[in-house]
């Protein structure tokens, strides 16, 4: 059980569960997260932030309290996994400050206000991007610092942990989706079933094609082709690392593949949501599923889903789009451990067969992404509570208040994910390390067939899915 407190993956679970548990205090009459900062669209920046429910609390105090809470829980988690806590705290302070400033800027009325809200702010025009524009601003600022001000990026590297932030956000997201799912259990079941079916299709098609192309067209060895196939076709960084360990590749192999995955994830994040909205104007659920299937790394996939949701700007579908992207992506993550175990069997008993060597079944658990457990747990608990209280409007209102409190921290983790994804994406460094040939394989595979197969699968399974 000591291992349960030594990895970012597990600490994403603990922090996410802690936030959701605090939010559920409303059911006992204690609003334990009412002080957390809620970011609002604004013309006067002093009105950009306010407490979720503690109306008497100044917005500035709410913001400082939210920062202090995150600093405390993340620093404790960082201490448990062996980080330099003073260095992490200093870096995290800067990461939070820059990320939140970007988030606030993205909520400016001229940027965020949809057409129906312009009169409220007394303006004639706006970009209508909703508050999700703050995520894009954070990503762009991170890319600028990571590629043009490397000295700053290096100072912030201790807290530049996009995978930790997004996994925690996904655990918290489960609670939000659980609350909304009770409103349409038929649609919830359809999304879960179709999401599972879609990723099985993706595994069976993507991996084999990428592996074949890497081996036959580009002449890569099995040591390089397998992690590359997993990184491009499955879940990016996590899959590449798990595959590298399963086949006992040299450490440089998953490192190079993971770096490449991050770079292309940023490119997809910037392009694919806009492209999906342009070619699928009337199919928001297909677009949401496509983000989960086509964009690699948890951070970029969920972030792409957030942007896509904002582009469609349909309140009746927003939560269902979130659920679709997250479900598809999480189901993909579920199979990382299984897939790594299968590859380990192939390598030990086939490719690199050695007398007496065996693969222990516990490898499946060791390679399983633990944050997935947190996501399903928060989803199931809140869904169960919502079903129990579905005939009590007052109790459902308390659950909604709980969701508002936890949702604040989901958004904060999201915006830090965007910023740090950009921060760790140093394009020049990767090029100097000789990543060019790998990039060609990635380019051919991703834009040659992966995104198109993903689109086709998303269309097959989600084009007729609607609430109601």
C-alpha positions as CSV (number, residue, x, y, z in Angstrom):
1,X,0.0,0.0,0.0
2,X,3.0,2.3,0.3
3,X,3.0,2.6,-3.5
4,X,-0.4,4.2,-3.3
5,X,1.2,7.4,-2.0
6,X,4.3,7.5,-4.2
7,X,3.1,8.4,-7.7
8,X,1.4,11.3,-9.4
9,X,-1.2,8.9,-10.7
10,X,-2.3,7.9,-7.2
11,X,-2.1,11.5,-5.9
12,X,-4.4,12.5,-8.7
13,X,-6.9,10.1,-7.2
14,X,-6.4,11.2,-3.6
15,X,-6.6,14.9,-4.4
16,X,-9.6,14.5,-6.7
17,X,-11.5,12.4,-4.1
18,X,-10.6,14.9,-1.4
19,X,-12.1,17.8,-3.4
20,X,-15.2,15.9,-4.2
21,X,-15.6,14.7,-0.6
22,X,-15.4,18.2,0.6
23,X,-17.9,19.4,-1.9
24,X,-20.4,16.8,-0.7
25,X,-20.5,18.4,2.7
26,X,-23.5,20.4,1.4
27,X,-25.6,17.3,1.9
28,X,-24.9,17.6,5.6
29,X,-25.5,21.3,5.7
30,X,-21.8,22.3,5.6
31,X,-20.7,24.2,2.4
32,X,-17.0,23.4,2.7
33,X,-16.0,24.8,-0.7
34,X,-18.3,27.8,-0.8
35,X,-15.2,30.0,-0.4
36,X,-13.6,28.8,-3.6
37,X,-13.1,31.2,-6.5
38,X,-15.6,31.3,-9.4
39,X,-14.3,33.1,-12.5
40,X,-16.9,35.2,-14.4
41,X,-17.1,37.1,-17.6
42,X,-16.2,40.7,-17.1
43,X,-15.8,44.3,-18.3
44,X,-14.4,45.4,-15.0
45,X,-11.6,43.1,-14.0
46,X,-12.4,43.6,-10.3
47,X,-15.6,41.7,-10.9
48,X,-13.9,38.8,-12.7
49,X,-13.7,36.5,-9.6
50,X,-16.0,35.9,-6.6
51,X,-16.7,33.1,-4.2
52,X,-19.0,30.3,-5.4
53,X,-21.6,30.8,-2.6
54,X,-20.0,32.8,0.2
55,X,-21.3,36.1,-1.1
56,X,-20.0,38.1,1.8
57,X,-16.4,37.1,1.1
58,X,-14.3,39.4,-1.1
59,X,-13.3,38.0,-4.4
60,X,-9.6,38.6,-3.7
61,X,-9.8,36.6,-0.5
62,X,-11.5,33.8,-2.3
63,X,-8.8,33.7,-4.9
64,X,-6.0,33.6,-2.3
65,X,-7.8,30.9,-0.4
66,X,-8.2,28.7,-3.5
67,X,-4.5,29.2,-4.3
68,X,-3.5,28.3,-0.7
69,X,-5.7,25.2,-0.8
70,X,-4.1,23.9,-4.0
71,X,-0.6,24.8,-2.9
72,X,-1.1,22.9,0.4
73,X,-2.6,19.7,-1.1
74,X,-0.2,19.5,-4.1
75,X,2.9,20.3,-2.0
76,X,1.9,17.5,0.4
77,X,1.4,15.1,-2.6
78,X,4.7,16.3,-4.0
79,X,6.5,15.6,-0.7
80,X,5.1,12.1,-0.7
81,X,6.4,11.4,-4.2
82,X,9.8,12.9,-3.5
83,X,9.7,16.3,-5.0
84,X,11.7,19.2,-3.6
85,X,8.8,20.9,-1.8
86,X,10.3,24.5,-1.5
87,X,11.2,24.5,-5.2
88,X,7.9,23.0,-6.1
89,X,6.0,25.6,-4.0
90,X,7.9,28.5,-5.7
91,X,7.3,27.1,-9.2
92,X,3.7,26.3,-8.5
93,X,3.0,29.8,-7.3
94,X,4.2,31.2,-10.7
95,X,2.4,28.4,-12.6
96,X,-0.9,29.2,-10.8
97,X,-0.5,33.0,-11.1
98,X,0.2,32.9,-14.9
99,X,-2.4,30.3,-15.6
100,X,-5.1,32.1,-13.7
101,X,-4.2,35.4,-15.2
102,X,-4.7,33.8,-18.7
103,X,-8.0,32.3,-17.5
104,X,-9.3,35.7,-16.3
105,X,-8.2,37.3,-19.6
106,X,-10.1,34.7,-21.5
107,X,-13.3,35.7,-19.6
108,X,-13.1,39.3,-20.8
109,X,-16.5,40.1,-22.3
110,X,-15.1,41.1,-25.7
111,X,-13.5,37.6,-25.9
112,X,-15.9,35.4,-24.1
113,X,-19.5,36.8,-24.3
114,X,-21.8,35.0,-26.6
115,X,-24.2,37.1,-28.7
116,X,-27.1,36.7,-26.2
117,X,-24.9,38.3,-23.4
118,X,-23.6,41.4,-25.3
119,X,-26.4,43.6,-24.1
120,X,-25.7,42.7,-20.5
121,X,-22.2,44.1,-20.9
122,X,-23.2,47.0,-23.1
123,X,-21.1,46.0,-26.1
124,X,-21.9,45.6,-29.8
125,X,-19.5,42.8,-30.7
126,X,-17.5,40.0,-29.1
127,X,-15.7,36.9,-30.3
128,X,-18.2,34.7,-28.5
129,X,-15.6,32.1,-27.5
130,X,-16.9,31.7,-23.9
131,X,-14.6,31.4,-20.9
132,X,-12.8,28.4,-22.5
133,X,-10.8,31.0,-24.4
134,X,-8.7,31.3,-21.3
135,X,-7.4,27.8,-21.9
136,X,-6.1,28.7,-25.3
137,X,-4.5,31.8,-24.0
138,X,-2.8,29.7,-21.3
139,X,-1.5,27.3,-23.9
140,X,-0.1,30.0,-26.1
141,X,1.6,31.7,-23.2
142,X,3.1,28.4,-22.2
143,X,4.4,27.7,-25.7
144,X,6.0,31.2,-25.9
145,X,7.8,30.7,-22.6
146,X,8.8,27.1,-23.3
147,X,10.2,27.9,-26.7
148,X,11.4,31.6,-26.5
149,X,12.1,32.1,-22.8
150,X,13.7,28.8,-21.8
151,X,15.3,30.2,-18.6
152,X,11.8,30.9,-17.2
153,X,10.5,27.6,-18.3
154,X,13.3,25.8,-16.6
155,X,12.6,27.6,-13.3
156,X,9.0,26.5,-13.5
157,X,9.8,22.9,-14.4
158,X,9.3,21.5,-10.9
159,X,5.6,22.4,-11.1
160,X,5.2,21.9,-14.9
161,X,3.2,18.6,-14.5
162,X,0.4,18.6,-17.0
163,X,-0.4,14.9,-16.6
164,X,-0.8,15.3,-12.8
165,X,-3.1,18.2,-13.2
166,X,-5.3,16.7,-15.9
167,X,-5.7,13.4,-14.1
168,X,-6.8,15.2,-11.0
169,X,-9.2,17.2,-13.1
170,X,-10.6,14.1,-14.7
171,X,-11.3,12.5,-11.2
172,X,-13.2,15.7,-10.2
173,X,-15.0,15.7,-13.6
174,X,-16.5,12.3,-12.8
175,X,-18.6,13.9,-10.1
176,X,-20.0,16.5,-12.4
177,X,-20.9,14.0,-15.1
178,X,-22.5,11.7,-12.5
179,X,-24.8,14.5,-11.4
180,X,-25.8,15.3,-15.0
181,X,-26.2,11.7,-16.0
182,X,-29.2,11.2,-13.8
183,X,-31.2,13.5,-16.1
184,X,-30.9,11.1,-19.0
185,X,-29.9,7.6,-18.1
186,X,-30.6,6.4,-21.6
187,X,-28.0,8.7,-23.1
188,X,-25.5,7.9,-20.3
189,X,-25.8,4.2,-21.1
190,X,-25.4,4.9,-24.8
191,X,-22.3,7.0,-24.3
192,X,-20.7,4.4,-22.0
193,X,-21.4,1.5,-24.3
194,X,-20.5,3.3,-27.5
195,X,-17.4,4.7,-26.0
196,X,-16.2,1.3,-25.0
197,X,-17.0,-0.1,-28.5
198,X,-15.2,2.7,-30.2
199,X,-11.9,2.4,-28.4
200,X,-11.8,-1.4,-28.9
201,X,-12.1,-0.6,-32.7
202,X,-9.3,2.0,-32.3
203,X,-7.0,-0.4,-30.5
204,X,-7.4,-3.1,-33.0
205,X,-6.9,-0.9,-36.1
206,X,-4.5,1.9,-35.0
207,X,-1.8,0.0,-33.3
208,X,-1.3,-2.6,-36.1
209,X,-1.2,0.0,-38.8
210,X,1.4,2.2,-37.1
211,X,3.6,-0.7,-36.1
212,X,3.5,-2.0,-39.7
213,X,4.3,1.4,-41.2
214,X,7.2,2.0,-38.7
215,X,8.7,-1.4,-39.5
216,X,8.0,-1.9,-43.2
217,X,8.2,1.7,-44.6
218,X,10.7,3.3,-42.2
219,X,12.8,0.4,-41.1
220,X,12.5,0.9,-37.4
221,X,13.5,-2.0,-35.1
222,X,10.8,-3.7,-32.9
223,X,12.3,-1.8,-29.9
224,X,11.3,1.5,-31.5
225,X,8.2,0.4,-33.5
226,X,6.2,-0.9,-30.5
227,X,6.4,2.1,-28.2
228,X,5.9,4.4,-31.3
229,X,2.8,2.5,-32.2
230,X,1.4,2.7,-28.7
231,X,2.3,6.4,-28.3
232,X,0.7,7.4,-31.6
233,X,-2.3,5.1,-31.5
234,X,-3.4,4.7,-27.9
235,X,-2.8,7.1,-25.1
236,X,0.4,9.0,-25.8
237,X,2.9,9.3,-23.1
238,X,1.5,6.7,-20.7
239,X,1.1,4.1,-23.4
240,X,4.6,4.7,-24.8
241,X,6.2,4.4,-21.3
242,X,4.2,1.3,-20.4
243,X,5.1,-0.3,-23.7
244,X,8.7,0.5,-23.4
245,X,8.8,-1.1,-20.0
246,X,6.8,-4.1,-21.2
247,X,9.3,-4.9,-24.0
248,X,12.3,-3.8,-22.0
249,X,13.3,-1.1,-24.4
250,X,16.2,1.3,-23.6
251,X,15.1,4.3,-21.6
252,X,15.7,6.7,-24.4
253,X,13.0,5.0,-26.6
254,X,9.9,5.9,-24.5
255,X,11.4,9.3,-23.7
256,X,11.8,10.3,-27.3
257,X,8.4,8.9,-28.3
258,X,6.8,10.7,-25.3
259,X,8.3,14.0,-26.3
260,X,7.1,13.5,-29.8
261,X,3.6,12.8,-28.5
262,X,3.5,16.0,-26.5
263,X,4.5,18.1,-29.5
264,X,1.9,16.6,-31.8
265,X,-0.8,16.8,-29.1
266,X,-0.2,20.6,-29.0
267,X,-0.7,20.8,-32.7
268,X,-3.9,18.7,-32.6
269,X,-5.1,20.8,-29.7
270,X,-4.8,23.9,-31.7
271,X,-6.2,22.6,-35.0
272,X,-8.6,19.7,-34.6
273,X,-11.4,21.4,-32.6
274,X,-11.7,24.1,-35.2
275,X,-11.6,21.6,-38.0
276,X,-14.2,19.4,-36.3
277,X,-16.6,22.3,-35.8
278,X,-16.1,23.3,-39.5
279,X,-16.9,19.9,-41.0
280,X,-19.3,18.7,-38.4
281,X,-21.5,21.8,-37.6
282,X,-24.5,19.7,-36.7
283,X,-22.7,16.7,-35.0
284,X,-21.4,17.9,-31.7
285,X,-21.3,14.4,-30.1
286,X,-19.3,13.0,-33.0
287,X,-16.9,15.9,-32.7
288,X,-16.6,15.3,-28.9
289,X,-15.9,11.5,-29.4
290,X,-13.4,12.4,-32.2
291,X,-11.3,14.4,-29.7
292,X,-11.1,11.5,-27.4
293,X,-10.1,9.1,-30.1
294,X,-7.7,11.2,-32.2
295,X,-5.9,13.5,-29.7
296,X,-3.2,11.8,-27.7
297,X,-2.3,12.4,-24.0
298,X,-5.0,12.9,-21.4
299,X,-4.4,16.6,-21.0
300,X,-4.6,17.4,-24.7
301,X,-7.6,15.2,-25.3
302,X,-9.7,16.6,-22.5
303,X,-8.5,20.1,-23.3
304,X,-9.6,19.6,-27.0
305,X,-13.0,18.4,-25.7
306,X,-13.3,21.6,-23.7
307,X,-12.5,23.8,-26.7
308,X,-14.9,21.8,-28.9
309,X,-17.6,22.2,-26.4
310,X,-17.1,25.9,-26.3
311,X,-17.1,26.2,-30.1
312,X,-20.5,24.6,-30.4
313,X,-21.8,26.7,-27.5
314,X,-24.9,24.6,-26.8
315,X,-25.7,24.5,-23.1
316,X,-28.0,21.5,-23.6
317,X,-25.1,19.4,-25.0
318,X,-22.1,20.8,-23.1
319,X,-22.1,18.3,-20.3
320,X,-22.8,15.4,-22.7
321,X,-19.9,16.4,-24.9
322,X,-17.7,16.6,-21.9
323,X,-18.8,13.1,-20.9
324,X,-18.3,11.7,-24.4
325,X,-14.7,12.9,-24.7
326,X,-13.8,11.9,-21.2
327,X,-15.4,8.5,-21.4
328,X,-13.7,7.6,-24.7
329,X,-10.4,8.8,-23.4
330,X,-10.7,7.1,-20.0
331,X,-11.7,3.8,-21.7
332,X,-8.6,4.0,-23.8
333,X,-6.6,4.5,-20.6
334,X,-8.3,1.5,-19.0
335,X,-6.6,-0.9,-21.5
336,X,-3.1,0.5,-21.2
337,X,-2.2,-2.1,-18.5
338,X,-3.8,-4.9,-20.4
339,X,-2.2,-4.0,-23.7
340,X,1.3,-3.6,-22.0
341,X,0.7,-7.1,-20.4
342,X,-0.1,-8.6,-23.8
343,X,3.0,-7.1,-25.4
344,X,5.1,-8.3,-22.5
345,X,3.8,-11.8,-23.2
346,X,4.6,-11.5,-26.9
347,X,8.1,-10.3,-26.2
348,X,8.9,-12.8,-23.4
349,X,7.4,-15.9,-25.0
350,X,7.9,-15.1,-28.6
351,X,10.3,-12.4,-29.8
352,X,12.9,-12.5,-27.0
353,X,12.1,-16.0,-25.6
354,X,14.4,-17.1,-22.8
355,X,14.1,-20.4,-20.9
356,X,12.2,-20.2,-17.6
357,X,11.2,-16.5,-17.9
358,X,7.6,-15.6,-17.0
359,X,5.4,-12.5,-17.0
360,X,3.5,-12.0,-13.6
361,X,-0.2,-11.2,-13.9
362,X,0.3,-8.4,-11.4
363,X,1.9,-6.4,-14.2
364,X,-1.6,-5.6,-15.4
365,X,-2.3,-3.8,-12.1
366,X,1.1,-2.1,-12.0
367,X,0.6,-0.6,-15.4
368,X,-3.0,0.3,-14.9
369,X,-3.6,4.1,-14.8
370,X,-5.0,4.5,-11.3
371,X,-6.7,7.9,-11.9
372,X,-9.3,5.9,-13.9
373,X,-10.5,4.3,-10.7
374,X,-11.0,7.8,-9.2
375,X,-13.0,8.9,-12.2
376,X,-15.4,6.0,-12.1
377,X,-15.7,6.2,-8.3
378,X,-16.7,9.9,-8.2
379,X,-19.0,9.3,-11.2
380,X,-20.7,6.3,-9.5
381,X,-21.0,7.9,-6.1
382,X,-22.6,11.1,-7.3
383,X,-24.8,9.3,-9.8
384,X,-26.0,7.0,-7.0
385,X,-26.7,10.0,-4.7
386,X,-28.5,11.8,-7.6
387,X,-30.7,8.7,-8.2
388,X,-31.5,8.4,-4.5
389,X,-32.5,12.1,-4.3
390,X,-34.0,12.5,-7.8
391,X,-37.5,13.1,-6.3
392,X,-36.3,15.7,-3.8
393,X,-35.6,19.1,-5.4
394,X,-34.0,20.4,-2.2
395,X,-31.4,17.6,-2.1
396,X,-30.7,17.8,-5.8
397,X,-30.1,21.5,-5.2
398,X,-27.6,20.6,-2.5
399,X,-25.9,18.3,-5.0
400,X,-25.8,21.0,-7.6
401,X,-24.2,23.3,-5.0
402,X,-21.6,20.6,-4.3
403,X,-20.9,20.3,-8.0
404,X,-20.3,24.1,-8.3
405,X,-17.7,23.9,-5.5
406,X,-15.7,21.0,-7.0
407,X,-16.1,22.4,-10.5
408,X,-14.0,25.4,-9.6
409,X,-11.0,23.2,-8.9
410,X,-11.6,21.2,-12.1
411,X,-11.4,24.4,-14.1
412,X,-8.2,25.5,-12.2
413,X,-6.6,22.1,-12.9
414,X,-7.6,22.4,-16.5
415,X,-6.1,25.8,-17.1
416,X,-2.9,24.8,-15.4
417,X,-2.8,21.7,-17.7
418,X,-3.0,23.9,-20.8
419,X,-0.3,26.3,-19.5
420,X,2.1,23.5,-18.6
421,X,1.5,21.5,-21.8
422,X,2.9,24.6,-23.6
423,X,5.6,25.1,-21.1
424,X,7.2,21.6,-21.5
425,X,6.9,21.7,-25.3
426,X,10.4,22.7,-26.4
427,X,10.4,22.2,-30.2
428,X,14.0,23.1,-30.8
429,X,15.4,20.8,-28.2
430,X,13.5,17.8,-29.6
431,X,14.8,18.6,-33.1
432,X,18.4,18.7,-31.9
433,X,17.9,15.3,-30.3
434,X,17.3,13.8,-33.7
435,X,13.6,13.3,-33.5
436,X,13.0,14.1,-37.2
437,X,12.5,10.5,-38.5
438,X,10.2,9.6,-35.7
439,X,8.2,12.8,-36.4
440,X,7.8,11.7,-40.1
441,X,6.2,8.4,-38.9
442,X,4.0,10.3,-36.5
443,X,3.0,12.8,-39.2
444,X,2.2,10.1,-41.8
445,X,0.3,8.0,-39.3
446,X,-1.7,10.7,-37.6
447,X,-2.7,12.8,-40.6
448,X,-2.7,9.9,-43.0
449,X,-5.2,7.6,-41.3
450,X,-5.5,7.9,-37.5
451,X,-7.6,11.0,-37.3
452,X,-9.7,9.9,-40.3
453,X,-10.4,6.4,-38.8
454,X,-11.2,8.1,-35.6
455,X,-13.7,10.3,-37.4
456,X,-15.3,7.4,-39.1
457,X,-15.6,5.4,-35.8
458,X,-16.9,8.5,-34.0
459,X,-19.5,8.9,-36.7
460,X,-20.6,5.3,-36.6
461,X,-21.1,5.2,-32.9
462,X,-22.2,8.8,-32.1
463,X,-24.0,10.5,-35.0
464,X,-27.4,9.6,-33.7
465,X,-26.8,10.2,-30.0
466,X,-28.9,13.1,-28.6
467,X,-30.3,13.9,-25.2
468,X,-34.1,13.5,-24.6
